[in-house]
Amino acid sequence: MRVRVDLTLCQTHAQCVFAAPEVFALDDDDELVYDATPGDASWPAVEQAARACPVQAIFLDGD
């Protein structure tokens, strides 16, 4: 599975960072960075992060 974030939609509310800090982070410029292919153990948190995104900018794509 892959994570995709539409960075044109993202408003860096950082709810994903709180839900899955092992996958999502803010860089030094407060821009979102993320691991597009997190391990299986991270998927519950990634799914929560996608649900928590207030602008629905996170997409989960199957392999």
C-alpha positions in Angstrom: 0.0 0.0 0.0 1.0 3.6 -0.6 0.3 6.9 0.9 -0.3 9.9 -1.3 -0.9 13.4 -0.1 -2.2 16.1 -2.4 0.1 18.9 -1.3 -2.1 21.5 -3.2 -4.9 20.6 -0.8 -2.9 20.2 2.3 -3.1 23.2 4.7 -0.6 21.8 7.2 -3.1 21.4 10.0 -0.8 18.6 11.1 -3.5 16.3 12.3 -1.8 13.5 10.4 1.4 14.2 12.3 -0.4 13.7 15.6 -2.1 10.5 14.4 0.9 8.9 12.7 4.2 10.6 13.6 6.2 7.7 12.3 4.9 8.4 8.8 4.1 12.2 8.7 6.2 15.1 9.9 6.6 18.8 9.3 10.1 19.9 8.0 12.0 23.0 9.1 9.8 25.2 6.9 6.6 23.7 8.3 5.9 21.8 5.1 4.5 18.3 5.3 6.8 15.4 4.5 5.8 11.8 4.6 6.8 8.2 4.0 4.9 7.1 0.9 5.5 3.4 1.7 5.2 2.8 5.4 5.4 -0.6 6.9 2.4 -2.7 7.6 2.5 -2.0 11.3 1.9 1.7 10.6 -1.3 1.2 8.6 -3.8 1.6 11.5 -2.3 5.0 12.4 -2.1 6.0 8.7 -5.8 5.2 8.2 -6.6 7.3 11.3 -4.5 10.1 9.9 -6.4 10.0 6.6 -9.7 10.2 8.5 -8.4 13.1 10.7 -7.3 15.3 7.8 -9.7 18.2 7.8 -9.3 18.8 4.0 -9.2 15.1 3.0 -5.7 15.5 1.3 -4.5 12.0 2.2 -5.1 9.1 -0.1 -4.4 5.5 0.5 -3.6 3.5 -2.6 -3.6 -0.3 -2.8 -0.6 -2.1 -4.4 
